[in-house]
Amino acid sequence: MTGPGANAAARSPGGAALLDEFSYDDDVVRKFLFASVAWGIVGMLVGLVIALQMADPRFNFGLPFTSFGRLRPLHTNAVIFAFAGNAFFTGCYYSTQRLVKARMFSDALSRIHFWGWQLIIVAAALTLPFGYTQAKEYAELEWPIDIAIAVVWVVFAVNFIGTLVKRRERHLYVALWFYLASIVTVALLHIFNNLSMPAGWLKSYSIYAGVQDAFMQWWYGHNAVAFFLTTPFLGLMYYFMPKAAEGPVFSYRLSILHFWSLVFLYIWAGPHHLHYTALPEWASTVGMLFSVMLWAPSWGGMINGLLTLRGGWAKVVDDPILKFFVVGITAYGMSTFEGPMLSIKSVNALAHYTDWIIAHVHTGALGWNGFLAAGMVYWLLPRLFQAPLYSKRLAELHFWIATFGILLYVVAIYSAGVTQGLMWRAFDETGRLSYPDFVETVARLVPMYWTRVLGGSLYLAGMLVFMYNIVMTWRRRPAVYEVPVVRAAPLARAAAPEPEDGHRLGGVFPLRLHRTWERMPVTFTVLVLVAVVVASLFEVIPTFLIKSNVPTIASVKPYTPLELYGRDMYIREGCFNCHSQMVRPLRYETERYGEYSKPGESVYEHPFLWGSRRIGPDLAREGGKYPNLWHVRHFANPRELAAKSIMPGYAQFATNAIDWEVIPGRIRAMAMIGVPYGPAVTDAVPMARRQAALIAADIEKAGGPGGLADREVVAIVAYLQRLGQDIRGTAAAAATPAGAAGAGAPAGGATPAGATPAGATTPAPARGGR
Amino acid sequence: MKLSDIMAHAGLAGYAEVALVLFLFAFALIVWWVLRPSHAAEFQRASRLPLDDEMSPQPGGPRAGSRS
């Protein structure tokens, strides 16, 4: 397949008859470049807004679609997939064509990839702020968008592999290995983590539940970091660093070892995100061991990148491109030292759920991805726009303010993480928690959050300078771009002839790959797939198939229809971004929250909502802690009940009507993925209405507002009151909220008579799952 | 009997160790392959690929393209 200006057999005079004549498609590279920086600014601006919201909740603006829980996924998705994704595509399209001496396989596929990817980003921006989310970190987008992502990714893969097949350079340079492994693995991760049961056009439930869902999510989540933010950028490093340093990579052998070690090790590391949770302990340990092992190849790669500058360090002084690369690669080294360290269980016990992880992520994202992308773009600008860079001084300015911004950001947020981690675990001399009121541990961080706002603003200012420099350079472009003609010998003519039959892929596809060099990309893809799939299966299968890994608990029952509706609100508002539902078996956790969480408690949790960060307290044992009315008031204005709270208000819950119509479909979807709903499938709405009426009556009786029986607030109260009740084992325990004596609150766990899902009528008294 | 019951009694305690040995073997194989002296010249040439990729002769001269 060819496009305009693409390959043409050269028939020029003399010996040149053996050379192909072709040109590179830089137009698509320019498009990706602009998209990357523009989306980067948008994503970082949203990041700045949510940073402000943590420093002062008034920045939530009292609007549903600007609240922290909805904007945070928009920030992460925009920065990861829009900024870093487009940056990777920029470098990948530029370098691949040159490394293989061939134009991209298809110009049409290149454009479908570009526009398709941007449409997906727009779709993300149009759905996430409105609460359409799957509630899985970095995989929040709903199922129709997931399908679009898979399709566009396959387009990219076909275009990329097709280019490798028709290449004119026999050897596949190591950068291409990194690209290929990234493309293959991301496809695998995306598809398997996003398998879900639709319950409407923009609503679905993960087919996995609880422990399995957590396992799949962090198998995906960690490898999204590995194969979307690390390996593609390492490929870019191995191409653009030698370019900028004007010398070959320090050790090509080391780069190959770097590659295979990462491919073999990374895929195992996911469970380190779930230390001390209800994940089986063996899986957690495997994740830790492989994460610690990752330190070696990661530092091998960092050293390889930095030593590429051997003999040329003096150039760093006045070359902003090298400055960006050196700091970017150093940030890679710091992140990949810290990552293995954080995966060690005892370190993780302190850092998990705190801002330490946020600081770690930003060292990687701002330092490694951001700076590598900036260095690459500055190197590309004069070549792509065929004009000198507008201002080297502005590039230097960008570098220094961004570097200073990163430092301010991470120093403040590391401090915040360690401070909060230590406060959570502090006991006084009488053996009681020193800071029993969770909000104290948040209020202490506010000065650090303001420092982060400053650091983030500097980084964003750097991005604006960057964009200005790009636009001004672009304005200097010639009236018409020159498209240099490249000539290279086709491998087909240089290669030894092989049998004409060749290999017919799968015996079906008409694509005949006759020669060894043509088959190499496919063979390579298969090898990477084998490494990744085998590792995944070894790690994931036991949690799915070995019963003892998820002991069931007889008293754990499905949510009632109203509670499920409330849970969907919890998902819609992104509450899981700030509240975990996973009490770790550590004394300072059980003292604060109660009984630690068991795997069997999550068997109906599609998706799991264990969370990864506690900006607010854990909610796994929330049910019965407060009367219903307390929740109503707390949602209306959190600061009325906890003056230092930074939670956004959700006053709209008391006015939004419950959409009863959607409930049956959602119950049916849950039933289809194995949740034993029984009669609730057909009787969902009356059941929900009965429970809502009971809760509304209780709220009114306790002195709260009346007329809430068809308002959303009763659904989310029903859900919150249910949390942690099942493990207490008896209906009586569930029905009487501790600390709510006299309030007469029929907590969510108290499933109203006749409103109980099948099998939930007689909760077994046994406690299980220890 | 469900598949999970069968798996639970299949005695898979050594399962992870098998993976470890397999992967270690694969890694050793790659190290051996990478460090073979016979690859030195190929790797030397390969390492220069990013530097050589824009040095192709252009006897046809530049072609005009679109402005974007």
Boltz contact constraints between the chains, C-beta under 6 A:
constraints:
  - contact:
      token1: [A, 21]
      token2: [B, 60]
      max_distance: 6.0
  - contact:
      token1: [A, 27]
      token2: [B, 68]
      max_distance: 6.0
  - contact:
      token1: [A, 98]
      token2: [B, 53]
      max_distance: 6.0
  - contact:
      token1: [A, 99]
      token2: [B, 49]
      max_distance: 6.0
  - contact:
      token1: [A, 99]
      token2: [B, 53]
      max_distance: 6.0
  - contact:
      token1: [A, 171]
      token2: [B, 46]
      max_distance: 6.0
  - contact:
      token1: [A, 173]
      token2: [B, 49]
      max_distance: 6.0
  - contact:
      token1: [A, 239]
      token2: [B, 50]
      max_distance: 6.0
  - contact:
      token1: [A, 242]
      token2: [B, 50]
      max_distance: 6.0
  - contact:
      token1: [A, 243]
      token2: [B, 50]
      max_distance: 6.0
  - contact:
      token1: [A, 248]
      token2: [B, 47]
      max_distance: 6.0
  - contact:
      token1: [A, 248]
      token2: [B, 48]
      max_distance: 6.0
  - contact:
      token1: [A, 249]
      token2: [B, 47]
      max_distance: 6.0
  - contact:
      token1: [A, 252]
      token2: [B, 43]
      max_distance: 6.0
  - contact:
      token1: [A, 252]
      token2: [B, 46]
      max_distance: 6.0
  - contact:
      token1: [A, 252]
      token2: [B, 47]
      max_distance: 6.0
  - contact:
      token1: [A, 253]
      token2: [B, 34]
      max_distance: 6.0
  - contact:
      token1: [A, 256]
      token2: [B, 34]
      max_distance: 6.0
  - contact:
      token1: [A, 257]
      token2: [B, 34]
      max_distance: 6.0
  - contact:
      token1: [A, 260]
      token2: [B, 30]
      max_distance: 6.0
  - contact:
      token1: [A, 264]
      token2: [B, 23]
      max_distance: 6.0
  - contact:
      token1: [A, 480]
      token2: [B, 64]
      max_distance: 6.0
  - contact:
      token1: [A, 480]
      token2: [B, 67]
      max_distance: 6.0
  - contact:
      token1: [A, 481]
      token2: [B, 65]
      max_distance: 6.0
  - contact:
      token1: [A, 481]
      token2: [B, 67]
      max_distance: 6.0
  - contact:
      token1: [A, 482]
      token2: [B, 62]
      max_distance: 6.0
  - contact:
      token1: [A, 483]
      token2: [B, 63]
      max_distance: 6.0
  - contact:
      token1: [A, 483]
      token2: [B, 65]
      max_distance: 6.0
  - contact:
      token1: [A, 484]
      token2: [B, 58]
      max_distance: 6.0
  - contact:
      token1: [A, 484]
      token2: [B, 62]
      max_distance: 6.0
  - contact:
      token1: [A, 485]
      token2: [B, 58]
      max_distance: 6.0
  - contact:
      token1: [A, 485]
      token2: [B, 60]
      max_distance: 6.0
  - contact:
      token1: [A, 485]
      token2: [B, 63]
      max_distance: 6.0
  - contact:
      token1: [A, 486]
      token2: [B, 56]
      max_distance: 6.0
  - contact:
      token1: [A, 487]
      token2: [B, 56]
      max_distance: 6.0
  - contact:
      token1: [A, 487]
      token2: [B, 57]
      max_distance: 6.0
  - contact:
      token1: [A, 488]
      token2: [B, 56]
      max_distance: 6.0
  - contact:
      token1: [A, 538]
      token2: [B, 19]
      max_distance: 6.0
  - contact:
      token1: [A, 545]
      token2: [B, 4]
      max_distance: 6.0
  - contact:
      token1: [A, 545]
      token2: [B, 7]
      max_distance: 6.0
  - contact:
      token1: [A, 546]
      token2: [B, 7]
      max_distance: 6.0
  - contact:
      token1: [A, 546]
      token2: [B, 8]
      max_distance: 6.0
  - contact:
      token1: [A, 547]
      token2: [B, 4]
      max_distance: 6.0
  - contact:
      token1: [A, 547]
      token2: [B, 8]
      max_distance: 6.0
  - contact:
      token1: [A, 548]
      token2: [B, 8]
      max_distance: 6.0
